[in-house]
Amino acid sequence: EVQLVESGGVVVQPGGSLRLSCAASGFTFDDYSMHWVRQAPGKGLEWVSLISWDGVTPYYADSVKGRFTISRDNSKNSLYLQMNSLRTEDTALYYCAKDKHSSGWNPLDYWGQGSLVTVSS
Amino acid sequence: DIQMTQSPSSLSASVGDRVTITCRASQGISNYLAWYQQKPGKVPKLLIYAASTLQSGVPSRFSGSGSGTDFTLTISSLQPEDVATYYCQKYNSAPRAFGQGTKVEIK
């Protein structure tokens, strides 16, 4: 059974930093590209970042480019999101999600339960 | 970057009604279009990918169509358990934009 479990969400002050983690199990982690998607309270889904299976190629939404860094450790079946220079508008539930297939461009077929990040003074 | 626009933003329909949601891409995306369902308080669930392929386990009353820039999600006979917000997403390239969502309620 595929499982994605996010952790690391806390309350942080504007300008602060935070690292989210996602522990994956139930599939061959290093075969799949992985994503972070966020959802602000009462709002829609916003795609944040994507990393290729080998960790070489990251992509970011313009709203986080230069502030967030996605990474992965395939030896630990783990995905990370380093979040710097946090703003109040980064307050959201952050989901980890996996590509449906191991090659090509894919939708997201499994999602974690999310980790809540609150940016507030 | 390609923008995804859904309409309507919300709708209310009766049980058994046919419901249609549209999604428009600002540029052509071939058929790299997915639909997700998010029930209140729950995690998003993949319904349809490649514009018209039903994800395993999804009821056949859901269907998708379209290619290029214009796509539709249809629920052939709305059921109470279909109350949710539905999102389209393009995945032909990054950034993988979502539409703003369509909230479906029962009248």
Chai-1 contact restraints between the chains, C-beta under 6 A:
chainA,res_idxA,chainB,res_idxB,connection_type,confidence,min_distance_angstrom,max_distance_angstrom,comment,restraint_id
A,G44,B,Q100,contact,1.0,0.0,6.0,A-B,restraint_1
A,G44,B,G101,contact,1.0,0.0,6.0,A-B,restraint_2
A,L45,B,Y87,contact,1.0,0.0,6.0,A-B,restraint_3
A,L45,B,F98,contact,1.0,0.0,6.0,A-B,restraint_4
A,W47,B,P95,contact,1.0,0.0,6.0,A-B,restraint_5
A,W47,B,R96,contact,1.0,0.0,6.0,A-B,restraint_6
A,L50,B,A94,contact,1.0,0.0,6.0,A-B,restraint_7
A,Y59,B,A94,contact,1.0,0.0,6.0,A-B,restraint_8
A,A61,B,P95,contact,1.0,0.0,6.0,A-B,restraint_9
A,W105,B,Y32,contact,1.0,0.0,6.0,A-B,restraint_10
A,W105,B,Y91,contact,1.0,0.0,6.0,A-B,restraint_11
A,W105,B,N92,contact,1.0,0.0,6.0,A-B,restraint_12
A,P107,B,A34,contact,1.0,0.0,6.0,A-B,restraint_13
A,P107,B,L46,contact,1.0,0.0,6.0,A-B,restraint_14
A,P107,B,Y49,contact,1.0,0.0,6.0,A-B,restraint_15
A,P107,B,Y91,contact,1.0,0.0,6.0,A-B,restraint_16
A,D109,B,L46,contact,1.0,0.0,6.0,A-B,restraint_17
A,W111,B,V43,contact,1.0,0.0,6.0,A-B,restraint_18
A,W111,B,P44,contact,1.0,0.0,6.0,A-B,restraint_19
